[in-house]
Amino acid sequence: MADRRLQVFHTVARLLSFTKAAETLHMTQPAVTFQVRQLEEHFNTRLFDRTHNRISLTEAGRAVFASAERIFELYAEMENTVREITGAVSGTLTIGASTTIAEYMLPPLLGEFKERYPDIVIHLKVANTEGIVSMVENNTIDLGVVEAPVSNKNLVVEVCKQDQLFAIVPPGHPLADQEAVDLTQLLQHPFICREEGSGTREVIADYLQVQHDCNATFNIAMELGSPEAIKGAVEAGMGVSVVSGTTIWKELKLGTLVALRLDPPLNRPFSFVHQKQKFRLRVMEELLEFARDYCRDQCASR
C-alpha cells in the first residue's frame, strides 16, 4: 500500500547504493533511479548528493528518510491490527541462511511452516555466515539463520539449537577404526575446509586455538564452498574434514564416510539474527515463534 516512490527511496537511503537497492527490490537500476527522481520532483529538491560514485543524503533527504521510517512502522502496525481482527496471516518474508542450514535444516522447517500458512510467500537467500550477517545489517533480508557467533551488538541474536560437529574420514583411513579423535591426530592429515567467511571454518579455527597452541595449524589441502563438496572430496580420499552432524546421516547410512567424535566435543549454535525493530509484521512473528517451537521439538526428540 505504501507509496512506491517512498519505498524505493527508503531502500536506497538505507543502503546508500542504487545498485544494492535495485538488487534488494528486484528492479533494474534505471527503474530505481526513475522512482527517486519522481520523488525529488514531487518535493522540488534533491534528496541525495552524488559525488565520486558515492551518494549521501541531503538535509531534505534525511528528513524524508526519518518520516518514511515512521510511516512504514505505522503501516506495519496497521497490517498487524487488521490481520489480528481477521485472523489472516499472509505476506512476504525474505530469509537468509548459511549453506549448511539452508541445505539441511530449513527445508523441513519451511515445509511445515508453509503447510500451516499457505498464503505466506518466502524468499530464501543462501550465503556464508559473514554474507548473511551483512544482509541483515543492510536490511536486505528480514531474518538470518547462521551457524557461528555474531559480534554485532546492534542485532538481535537468538540461539535456536546446538549443532555438534564431527571429524569425517573415508572407510579404510588410518583413523577410521577410532570412535573419537583429538586435534593432534587430525593435524597430521591433509585437511579439507570451507572458504573464508564460513561459519563452520570460523568455529573450527576457534576450537583449534582453544584446544591447541596458537601456532598449530591444519595442513589445508583444499578449500571448498559447500558441505556436499567437502564430503565428496573426503569420500575420494583427498583428506579429512570436520562437518556438522546434520549433514552426514545419509553417508553414514550408506557407509561412504566414517564419523569420529571430537575429543573434547565441538558444538556450535544455530542462531536467528535480525534487526532490533520496534514493530514487526505479524508474519515475521509467526515464523519466529514457529521456528522456536520446531527447534525445541527437534531437540526434545533426540
Secondary structure, DSSP 8 states (H G I E B T S, - for coil): ---HHHHHHHHHHHHT-HHHHHHHHT--HHHHHHHHHHHHHHHTS-SEEEETTEEEE-HHHHHHHHHHHHHHHHHHHHHHHHHHHHT---EEEEEEE-HHIIIIIHHHHHHHHHHH-TTEEEEEEE--HHHHHHHHHTTSSSEEEESS----TTEEEEEEEEEEEEEEE-TT-TTTT-SEE-HHHHTTSEEEEE-TT-HHHHHHHHHHHHHS-TT---EEEEEESSHHHHHHHHHTTS-BEEEEGGG-HHHHHHTS-EEEEEEEEEEEEEEEEEE--SS--HHHHHHHHHHHHHHHHHHHT-
